[in-house]
Amino acid sequence: MSDSLFNKPAMAGGHGQQGANVQVYSERDLWYFRTGDGNEVGPFRYRSEAETGLERFLASLKERLQP
């Protein structure tokens, strides 16, 4: 069971749908994020690293959506 869990609205999460949730959570003192389509990314040692990874992931999705 995760120690901490919160949802962030994704700028361009899942399959390009606005408002998809992305979860950042910890398990056994390691941090992960789960994308809107259920993929788990991690582990990260610190919550801040997971959040930075999430921001990079969302930025890459946003880039793909731009013509």
Buried (B, 14 or more C-beta within 10 A) or exposed (E): EEEEEEEBEBBBBBEEEEEBBBBBBBBEEBBBBBBBEEEEBBBBEEBEBBBEBBEEBBEEBEEEEEE
